C-alpha cells in the first residue's frame, strides 16, 4: 500500500498494476488503475471471460467502494475481457484481443448497498460457528467454493443428494424436508405434483432399486451394448484451449487437440493393443494428430468414447482439414458413446450423483482409478503440456512430463475397455 500511495502521488506515472488499497476492513488489488487526469483514475478490472458477467459488477462495486473510501477519485469503471470474435492473423494484436467495456454507475451497487453487504459479512464472520445454510448451485457457480468439500461430504446411499438429477430438483426435495430416497413419493406423484420429468423419475426408481441391491441395471443395457461391434477401438483425446490463440485463423479459447490414446481389441475379451499420439512441441499439431489417428482406428467397426467431446473435436478438425473430411466422417459414424449407455441404464449410489468417468470407474471396476497417476484430471493437462514444450526444461524432466501425459490418456481408454467388459457381465446377468 505504501508503494501504491507513492505511485498515486507521482503524476508522471500513467498506470498502476495491482494497486493495493484498504478501507472498511477490506483489502483490494486493482488490476489496472489508469491515470486520466492528475488526481483522477479509471478503474479497470481484468477478466479472462469473453463477456462481462453479473458477478464482475460486484467485484467492481467493492473495488470502487474501497478506492473512494481510501480517497482516490475514480472517474470511470471498466471491465477488460477477452474478445471472443478476435481472429489471430499471425501477428498478435492486443488492442483487438481485449475489449474494455465501460460500466455505467447504474449497473453498480450503491455505496450503501456495498456497506450493507460488508456489514452482513462481518456479522457472519464474528459468529463462533459457520452459518447453518443449505448448499446450492451457488457453491459451484460462478466459482467452486473453497469450502466445497467441507460442505459436501459424500452423501449416504439413501441421501437424495446422491441422485443424478438437477441440483434445483434436489434443492426442492430438501426444501420440503425430504432427505431420504426411500421416503420419496411415488414416480406418479413426483410427475404430477412436483413436475419431475420421466427421466428424473426413472433415475429415482433406479436409485430405489440400487439402495436394496447396490447396483441398478436396466434390461435395455444388453441391447445397447449389442451396438458395439468388433474389431473395436477405445478412443480418447486431450486438448488445450489457450486464451491467446496460437495459430493463424484461431479464436481465443479454441481447443487444439494435442494428444490421443487408442486401445484396439480384435474380439470380445481379446488382447488390448495400445497406440498413442502426443505433440512434443507448440507447432500446430492438428494435421499430425488427424493423420495418425485415422490410421490407428482404420480397422475398427466401433469406436467407443466417453461423452460427446471427441465427436465435437472431430467436426472441428474436419472443417480445418477438408481433405480428411470423409475419413473423419467415417470415424464419427462408428462412435459409440459409453457415457450415454451408462447414464441411461446403470445407477449406483457409489457414483455419488455424477457420471464422470472418475466416479463411475472405481464404482464399476473395483481397484481401477486414476489415483496412482501423476496427472489425475484433464484440468492439469494444459499446464503440464506447456511445461513439456518449454525450451528451458531439461530432457529428464521432459521425459517425466511426457510419461505423465501419456499415462493419463492411456488410463482413459483402458478404463473404457474395462467398463465395457464389466457392463457386459452385468447385462448378461440382469
Ligand atoms: S460450499 Fe461454500 S458456498 Fe456452498 S454452502 Fe459451503 S461455504 Fe457456502
Boltz pocket constraint, residues with backbone or C-beta under 6 A from the ligand:
constraints:
  - pocket:
      binder: B
      contacts: [[A, 133], [A, 134], [A, 135], [A, 136], [A, 138], [A, 139], [A, 145], [A, 146], [A, 147], [A, 148], [A, 149], [A, 151], [A, 152]]
      max_distance: 6.0
